[in-house]
Structures are given as C-alpha cells and as structure tokens.
Amino acid sequence: TFHRGDAPAEGITIAMDETGLSDDSVGINVEGAHANFSRRGRSWERLAMVKFNGSPDAPVPIGLSIHGSGSRSLPKRSFKLHARDRYDSPAQGLRLNEKELFQEGILRADAGAHTYLRNRFVELTILRNGLHVDVQPSRPMPLYLNGEYWGLYRWMPPKDRQWLERISGAGAVHVLEGPAARVLSGSDASFGPAIAHLMALAPVDTLERHIDVANLIDLACLDLWTGRADHDLNVRLYRPRVPEGRWRWVLFDMDLWAPYGENSVERMASGAGAETPYIPQLLAHKELEPMLLARMSALLSTVLSPVTGHALLDSLVKADRGWLEADHARWNNEMPRPTPSESEQWMNEFIGQRPGYLSTYLGQATGRKVRRISVQVPAEDEGSLTIEGMPLPSGTQEIICFQGITMHMEFTPEQGVELDGWKGADGNGTLITLEPERTKRVAPILRRLIP
C-alpha cells in the first residue's frame, strides 16, 4: 500500500507483496526452486501497484513480470508492467509520456557494462536526427521497489504490435521476430518473396515494392558502426497491413558493441545465408552498394562523427551522471561493472576511433580507396550545409568518402546571405556533386546582402 510521502519526487515506485517478489517457490525475482527469474507467461506475473512519482495520478494496479532474455541471470533485472482486466488496471493502459498510453511497458535495467550509455547514445542519435530506423523511445528514471532504491531504469513501450501500429499509422501490422522470422502477429506470407528478391540481387525498384530500402541501409550502417555481436539474433521487423506496406526493421538491444578496431565488415559479410542486416547482399548489389557507402559517408561525417558524437555523449553524461553514480553504488557489490567515468572513457575512445577503422574496412571490402574532403562549414547565422541531406556542424569538417561514390552537398542561405559560388568544387547553384577523386577542399563562397 502507498501512504502520503512514500514516493520520492522523481522516478517510478512499485509496491507488491514481498512473497511474490522473492519467495523461493513463487517469487519472480529470485533463482528460487524453479529458476524462477527465467520463467515466462501469465502464471509468472504478480499483482503490484505502480506510481509515477511527481504525477498527480493515483497509484494503479498492474501485473509485474521479469523481462528480457540473457539479462535475466544478472542481479539487476528488467521488469515488464502489464495493464490487464484481471488486475483491475486502467482501461486506457499505462502512461509512457504526456501523450501516449500502452497496455504494457518495460523498465529496462541496462545492467551490462556500458549498456546504458550505448543504448541511449544510439536511441538519441536516431530520434534526434530522423534516421530511417525505428527505435523504442525511453525515459530514464530511478525505480523504487517496496521502499528500496532499485537503481536507474529506462521506461519504454515494448516493441510489440500496439507500438508498431502506433508508429506506422496502420490499423494492423504483420510482426516477425528473430533469425527464423517467427510470426508474432499477422502472417509471414509476403516476407519470403521479399527476401528472395534481396538474395537474388533484384533491381532496387523491385526491392522497394517489398522492403523499405532506406530503413535496411540505415540498420546496416548502425550495425556496422557499433559492430554489435548479436545483430543476427536481435531481429524484429514489421509490415503495415495495407496494399503499399513494406517490411521495416526495428533496432533494439544495442548492448554488445565491438571494440573500435574490430573488422565488423568482414565478420558480418561472412555470415552464412540470409541474416540481418544482409551485409553480403548489400555489398554485392550494384545499386545498393553505392547507396550504402554514400549513406555511411554521410553518417560518419555528421551524426556519427567524433565532433557530434563527443558532444552527444557529453550531454548525456552531464544530464545523468548523478543517476549513473547512484545506480553503480547500488549494484556494484552484487554485480561489479565499470564506473560511469570508465564507461564514458570507453565510449569517447570508440566514438573518436571508429570512423577511421570502419571506413578502412569498408574500403577493403569494396576495393575502393578511402578519400577525405575538408569542408569549411559556415556559421549557423549564415546558413546550413548538408551532405547527402545530413547537416554538418559549423567549422572545418572532414568528409569521409569512397572512390567512385559521388556525394551531394547543398547550402541553404539564411536571410541576408547570398551564395556566390563554391571554392574547390564545380557549380554555382546551391546543390553540387562532389567527386572524391577530384575534390580535396571545398567551401561555399558567401556574400552578405546590404539592406
């Protein structure tokens, strides 16, 4: 039960019968007599009361279960909250944020080494820059369980049918999971033909009728950049049930990054058969290979560049350092992990070193020399400069390119500024094409207009 003053001012508070949590026979959060924490299904849900601290809403009854796969064996486990009639939960579901309600929600523990920063970094990179990959939005919040501080968690919707219908705008979706593309909702009838076209290296206009190609390419770029070890296992894709619906992939569980110097291109390209994100097929396709390399160049030069990456990581650590340190203190005796400062250092090294290594490996895999173009990007009050549609930060920036892959650069002037051509590149218009073999340095030539 809740009493006035029980809940802290921030985060989420859960209260439940201690037997249902930690009893050897029926408790869900213990090894117990039945490896209890590994059990699934409704018989391993327990009644609980949940309160979002600081909200005027009263506590509500829900079902609570352990969530996750391999992470269940760690002392700090993830939880899933279920709004069901059997618990007399609110009919509208659980509040994710000010606007969205879902029947289920996940409190993700991020218990592994560097896991919180890795997941949040990729999540925010995708959401803030409009990348063509679906990722669960999360709210960091401390959890208090039966009056005890339980650490820092992220509150998010499950990557299930309800969320996928919401983000797709479709009334219904087909949902598949895992390397075997197991059906979770709807049907897999149209998936086999779609992948058959990809494996046959069908023309892009044919693939586009079945697959969201931009989505697959962005998924491949992020999988290659992180080098995550379980890219072929953490698979979730869906297709809106409309005539023009196409298959899209969801990026999730971004825990297991490779060391920054690992040749993830070679590893992923050597995968047997058809496995997500289909690196052998993308590299062998005469149309998809240049699309992949151009997109990777744009990302490595903008949102995945050291300049932008270090800035995002710094903002994350500044915002969440107190929560991260409190979480580390709470769990370190039971589950030794790197300190928040050590995780920050690991991430900074990865962000700084990864573009150089990854571009080298892509060049080796495709037989294309890596080129670099220095770009002088104007100040924000003069206008915006994009490479392949991605905005470049002001100052001198380096564009990583590949031999034979042209890149498109566009300048949009602010009011009172006029473009007067380009230095180091051909063209007088706002949109120019860069050829890596010919271009070394480029800058827009600007002129201030006199009122």
Residue pairs with C-beta under 8 A, 6 or more apart in sequence:
1 15
1 49
2 13
2 15
2 49
2 51
2 59
6 13
6 15
6 147
7 13
7 51
7 53
7 144
8 53
8 142
8 144
9 53
9 54
10 53
10 54
10 141
10 142
11 53
11 141
11 142
11 143
11 144
12 50
12 51
12 52
12 53
12 107
12 141
12 142
12 143
12 144
12 153
12 155
13 50
13 51
13 53
13 59
13 143
13 144
13 145
14 48
14 49
14 50
14 51
14 64
14 79
14 143
14 144
14 145
14 146
15 48
15 49
15 51
15 59
15 146
15 147
16 46
16 47
16 48
16 49
16 64
16 145
16 146
17 46
17 47
18 146
19 26
19 27
20 26
20 27
20 28
20 46
20 47
20 48
20 64
21 27
21 28
21 29
21 30
21 46
21 145
21 146
22 29
22 30
23 30
23 32
24 30
24 32
24 33
24 36
25 32
25 33
25 34
26 36
27 36
28 36
28 37
28 39
28 44
28 45
28 46
28 64
28 65
28 66
29 36
29 37
29 66
29 77
30 36
30 37
31 37
36 44
37 66
37 72
37 73
37 77
38 66
38 72
38 73
39 66
40 65
42 63
44 65
44 66
45 63
45 64
45 65
45 82
46 63
46 64
46 65
47 61
47 62
47 63
47 64
47 87
48 61
48 62
48 63
48 64
48 81
49 59
49 60
49 61
49 62
50 59
50 60
50 62
50 81
50 94
51 57
51 58
51 59
51 60
52 95
53 144
55 95
57 95
60 83
60 89
60 90
60 94
61 87
61 88
61 89
62 81
62 82
62 83
62 84
62 87
62 89
62 94
63 81
63 82
63 83
63 84
63 86
63 87
63 89
64 79
64 80
64 81
64 82
65 79
65 80
65 82
66 72
66 77
66 78
66 79
66 80
67 77
67 78
67 79
67 80
67 106
67 107
67 108
68 77
68 78
68 108
68 109
71 77
71 78
71 109
71 111
71 112
72 78
74 109
74 111
74 112
74 335
75 111
75 331
75 334
75 335
76 109
76 111
76 150
76 151
76 331
76 334
76 335
77 109
77 111
78 106
78 107
78 108
78 109
78 111
78 153
79 106
79 107
79 109
79 143
79 153
80 104
80 105
80 106
80 107
80 158
81 94
81 104
81 105
81 106
81 107
82 89
82 103
82 104
83 89
83 90
83 93
83 94
83 102
83 103
83 104
84 103
92 101
93 101
93 102
93 103
93 104
94 101
94 102
94 103
94 104
94 105
95 101
96 102
96 105
96 137
96 139
96 155
96 156
96 157
97 137
97 139
100 157
100 166
102 157
102 158
102 162
102 163
103 162
104 157
104 158
104 160
104 162
105 155
105 156
105 157
105 158
106 136
106 155
106 156
106 157
106 158
107 143
107 153
107 154
107 155
108 119
108 138
108 153
108 154
108 155
108 156
109 151
109 153
110 116
110 119
110 152
110 153
110 154
110 255
111 331
111 335
111 337
112 255
112 256
112 337
113 337
113 338
113 343
114 257
114 338
114 343
114 346
114 347
115 255
116 152
116 154
116 320
116 324
116 327
116 343
117 313
117 316
117 317
117 343
117 344
117 347
118 226
118 254
118 255
118 257
118 347
119 138
119 154
119 253
119 254
119 255
120 138
120 140
120 154
120 316
120 320
121 309
121 312
121 313
121 316
121 347
122 135
122 222
122 226
122 251
122 254
123 135
123 136
123 137
123 138
123 254
124 312
124 316
125 131
125 303
125 304
125 312
126 133
126 135
126 222
126 251
127 135
127 137
129 302
129 303
129 390
131 218
131 222
131 299
131 303
132 212
132 214
132 215
132 217
132 218
133 215
133 218
133 219
133 222
133 249
133 250
133 251
134 164
134 167
134 215
134 248
134 249
134 250
134 251
135 250
135 251
135 252
136 156
136 157
136 158
136 159
136 163
136 250
136 252
137 156
137 157
138 154
138 155
138 156
139 154
139 155
139 156
140 152
140 153
140 154
140 155
140 320
140 323
141 152
141 153
141 154
141 155
142 149
142 150
142 151
142 152
142 153
142 323
142 326
142 327
143 149
143 150
143 151
143 152
143 153
144 150
149 326
149 330
150 330
151 326
151 327
151 330
151 331
152 320
152 323
152 324
152 326
152 327
157 163
159 236
159 250
159 252
160 175
160 184
161 173
161 175
161 184
161 185
164 173
164 175
164 238
164 250
165 171
165 172
165 173
168 238
168 240
168 248
169 240
170 240
170 241
170 242
170 245
171 241
172 185
172 186
172 240
172 241
173 185
173 186
173 238
173 239
173 240
173 241
174 183
174 185
174 186
174 187
174 188
174 190
174 191
174 238
174 239
174 241
174 245
175 183
175 184
175 185
175 186
175 236
175 237
175 238
176 182
176 183
176 184
176 188
176 191
176 235
176 236
176 237
176 238
177 184
177 235
177 236
178 233
178 235
179 232
179 233
179 235
179 275
179 276
181 188
181 191
181 235
181 237
186 239
186 241
190 210
190 239
190 247
191 237
191 239
191 247
193 210
194 207
194 210
194 211
194 247
195 274
197 206
197 207
197 210
197 211
198 207
198 211
198 274
198 278
198 281
199 274
199 281
201 281
201 284
201 285
201 286
203 287
204 213
204 285
204 287
204 288
204 291
207 213
207 288
208 246
209 246
210 246
210 247
211 246
211 247
212 246
212 247
212 248
213 288
213 291
215 248
215 249
216 249
216 277
216 278
216 282
217 282
217 288
217 291
217 292
217 295
218 295
219 249
219 251
219 276
219 277
220 277
220 278
220 279
220 282
220 292
221 292
221 295
221 296
221 299
222 251
222 254
223 231
223 251
223 264
223 268
223 276
223 277
224 264
224 265
224 268
224 279
224 296
224 358
224 362
225 299
225 300
225 304
225 354
225 358
226 254
226 257
226 258
227 257
227 258
227 259
227 262
227 264
227 267
228 234
228 254
228 255
228 256
228 257
228 258
229 256
229 258
230 253
230 256
231 268
231 276
231 277
232 271
232 275
232 276
234 252
234 253
235 249
235 276
236 249
236 250
236 252
237 247
237 248
237 249
237 250
237 276
238 247
238 248
238 250
239 245
239 246
239 247
239 248
240 246
249 276
249 277
257 350
258 264
260 349
260 350
260 353
260 354
260 357
261 353
261 357
262 357
263 357
263 361
264 358
264 361
265 279
265 358
265 361
265 362
265 364
265 365
266 361
266 364
266 365
268 277
268 279
269 279
269 280
269 283
269 365
270 280
271 279
271 280
274 281
281 288
282 288
282 289
282 292
283 289
283 292
283 365
283 366
289 366
290 404
290 405
293 362
293 366
293 368
293 402
293 405
294 388
294 405
294 406
294 407
295 388
296 358
296 359
296 362
297 359
297 387
297 388
297 399
297 400
297 401
297 402
297 405
297 407
298 387
298 388
298 389
298 390
298 407
299 390
300 355
300 358
300 359
300 400
301 387
301 390
301 392
301 397
301 398
301 399
301 400
302 308
302 387
302 390
302 391
302 392
302 393
303 309
303 390
304 354
304 355
305 355
305 397
305 398
306 351
306 352
306 355
307 393
307 395
307 397
308 393
309 351
309 352
310 348
310 351
310 352
313 344
313 347
313 348
313 351
317 324
317 340
317 344
321 340
324 340
324 343
325 339
325 340
328 337
328 339
328 340
331 337
338 346
355 400
359 370
359 400
359 402
360 370
362 368
362 370
362 402
363 369
363 370
363 402
363 403
366 402
368 402
368 403
368 404
368 405
369 402
369 403
370 400
370 401
370 402
370 403
371 400
371 401
371 402
371 403
371 436
371 437
372 398
372 399
372 400
372 401
373 398
373 399
373 401
373 434
373 436
373 439
373 440
373 441
373 442
374 396
374 397
374 398
374 399
374 440
374 441
374 442
375 385
375 387
375 392
375 396
375 397
375 398
375 399
375 409
375 441
375 442
375 443
376 395
376 396
376 441
376 442
376 443
376 444
377 385
377 392
377 393
377 394
377 395
377 396
377 397
378 385
378 394
378 411
378 444
378 446
379 394
380 394
381 414
382 413
382 414
382 417
382 446
383 411
383 412
383 413
383 414
383 417
383 419
383 444
383 446
384 391
384 411
384 412
385 391
385 392
385 409
385 410
385 411
385 412
385 444
386 392
386 409
386 410
386 412
387 399
387 407
387 408
387 409
388 407
388 408
389 408
389 410
399 407
399 434
401 407
401 434
401 436
402 436
403 436
403 437
404 436
404 437
405 436
406 433
406 434
406 435
406 436
407 433
407 434
407 436
408 431
408 432
408 433
408 434
409 425
409 431
409 432
409 433
409 434
409 442
410 430
410 431
410 432
411 419
411 430
411 444
412 430
413 419
413 430
413 446
416 448
416 449
416 451
417 446
417 447
417 448
417 449
418 446
418 447
418 448
418 449
419 430
419 444
419 445
419 446
419 447
420 445
420 446
420 447
421 427
421 428
421 444
421 445
422 428
422 432
422 442
422 443
422 444
422 445
423 441
423 442
423 443
423 444
423 445
424 439
424 440
424 441
424 442
424 443
425 432
425 434
425 439
425 442
426 432
427 433
434 442
